[in-house]
Amino acid sequence: MTLRRAVCVNALPLLILAAVAAPAAAHSELRLSVPAAEAVLDCPPEEIELHFNEKAQLTALRLHQVDGAEIELPRRAIREAASETIALPPLPPGDFRAEWRILSPDGHVVGGVIPFRILGDCQP
C-alpha cells in the first residue's frame, strides 16, 4: 500500500466522525432558566425566563400543574432571540412543569422540562 493510500484510508473514518459530530454540537441549548429546574420557591414567580446559548425560536412553552391541569399563558410572536421572558398568571402553591421547545438555527428542534415547586409561604 502506498503512503498516499494509507493516509487516505486512515483519514476516512476521522472525516466521517467529524461530519457526524459537527451537527450534533451545533444544537441550541438552554443555559439558564428562572425559575431554575427543581427550584423551590416561597412566592409564585411573575414570569419565566429562558436563556439559550444562541439565538433560537421559542416555538412552544406550556405550563402544567403536576396534577395535569395546563395553565394558560399569553400568546406571543415567535421570534429569534437568545432570551425569552414570558409573563405568568398568578399561580397557586404546588408542583409545576414548564415544557419548552425551540427551533435551532441549524433546523433541529430541541426541548426540555423545567420542574419547580411553589410553597406559598410568601411574605408581603
C-alpha positions as CSV (number, residue, x, y, z in Angstrom):
1,M,0.0,0.0,0.0
2,T,1.4,3.4,-0.9
3,L,1.8,6.1,1.7
4,R,-0.8,8.2,0.0
5,R,-3.4,5.4,0.0
6,A,-2.6,4.6,3.7
7,V,-3.2,8.2,4.7
8,C,-6.5,8.4,2.8
9,V,-7.7,5.0,4.2
10,N,-6.8,6.1,7.8
11,A,-8.2,9.6,7.4
12,L,-11.6,8.5,6.1
13,P,-13.0,7.3,9.5
14,L,-11.9,10.6,11.1
15,L,-13.6,12.6,8.4
16,I,-16.8,10.7,8.8
17,L,-16.7,11.1,12.6
18,A,-16.1,14.9,12.2
19,A,-19.1,15.2,9.8
20,V,-21.4,13.3,12.1
21,A,-20.3,15.1,15.3
22,A,-20.3,18.6,14.0
23,P,-24.1,18.9,13.5
24,A,-24.8,17.4,17.0
25,A,-22.6,20.0,18.6
26,A,-24.4,22.8,16.8
27,H,-27.8,22.4,18.5
28,S,-29.1,25.2,20.7
29,E,-29.3,24.5,24.4
30,L,-30.9,26.1,27.5
31,R,-28.2,27.6,29.6
32,L,-30.3,29.2,32.4
33,S,-33.9,29.4,33.4
34,V,-35.7,31.5,36.1
35,P,-37.1,29.7,38.0
36,A,-34.3,27.1,37.8
37,A,-35.0,23.4,37.3
38,E,-36.0,21.8,40.7
39,A,-36.4,25.3,42.3
40,V,-38.5,25.5,45.5
41,L,-40.0,29.0,45.7
42,D,-41.7,30.7,48.6
43,C,-43.5,33.1,46.3
44,P,-45.0,32.4,42.9
45,P,-42.9,33.8,40.0
46,E,-44.4,36.6,37.9
47,E,-42.6,35.4,34.8
48,I,-40.4,32.7,33.4
49,E,-37.1,33.4,31.8
50,L,-35.3,31.2,29.3
51,H,-31.7,31.9,28.3
52,F,-30.2,29.9,25.4
53,N,-26.6,29.6,24.2
54,E,-27.5,31.2,20.9
55,K,-30.5,32.9,19.1
56,A,-33.3,30.4,18.6
57,Q,-37.0,30.4,18.0
58,L,-39.2,29.5,21.1
59,T,-42.0,27.6,19.3
60,A,-43.7,26.3,22.4
61,L,-44.0,26.9,26.1
62,R,-46.5,25.1,28.2
63,L,-47.0,25.2,31.9
64,H,-48.7,22.4,33.8
65,Q,-49.5,21.7,37.4
66,V,-48.3,18.2,38.2
67,D,-51.9,17.1,38.6
68,G,-52.2,17.6,34.9
69,A,-54.0,21.0,34.6
70,E,-52.5,23.2,32.0
71,I,-52.0,26.9,32.9
72,E,-52.9,29.2,30.0
73,L,-50.0,31.5,29.0
74,P,-50.3,34.7,27.0
75,R,-49.8,34.4,23.2
76,R,-46.6,35.9,21.8
77,A,-44.9,36.3,18.5
78,I,-42.3,33.7,17.6
79,R,-39.0,35.5,17.0
80,E,-35.4,34.6,17.0
81,A,-33.8,35.5,20.3
82,A,-31.2,34.2,22.8
83,S,-33.5,35.0,25.8
84,E,-37.2,35.0,26.3
85,T,-39.3,36.3,29.2
86,I,-42.9,35.2,29.4
87,A,-45.4,36.7,31.9
88,L,-47.2,34.2,34.2
89,P,-50.6,34.5,35.6
90,P,-51.0,34.2,39.4
91,L,-50.0,30.7,40.4
92,P,-51.2,28.7,43.4
93,P,-48.9,26.7,45.6
94,G,-48.0,23.3,44.1
95,D,-45.7,21.5,41.7
96,F,-45.3,22.7,38.2
97,R,-43.6,21.7,34.9
98,A,-42.7,24.2,32.3
99,E,-42.2,22.4,29.0
100,W,-40.4,24.3,26.3
101,R,-39.4,23.7,22.6
102,I,-37.1,25.7,20.3
103,L,-36.1,25.6,16.7
104,S,-32.3,25.9,16.5
105,P,-30.7,27.9,13.7
106,D,-29.4,24.6,12.3
107,G,-33.0,23.5,11.9
108,H,-33.2,21.0,14.7
109,V,-36.0,21.0,17.3
110,V,-34.8,20.9,20.9
111,G,-36.9,20.9,24.0
112,G,-36.9,20.2,27.7
113,V,-38.8,20.4,31.0
114,I,-38.2,22.7,34.0
115,P,-39.9,21.3,37.1
116,F,-40.4,23.7,40.1
117,R,-42.4,24.0,43.3
118,I,-44.2,26.9,44.9
119,L,-44.7,26.6,48.6
120,G,-47.0,29.6,49.1
121,D,-45.2,30.9,52.2
122,C,-44.8,34.3,50.6
123,Q,-44.5,37.2,53.0
124,P,-45.5,40.6,51.5
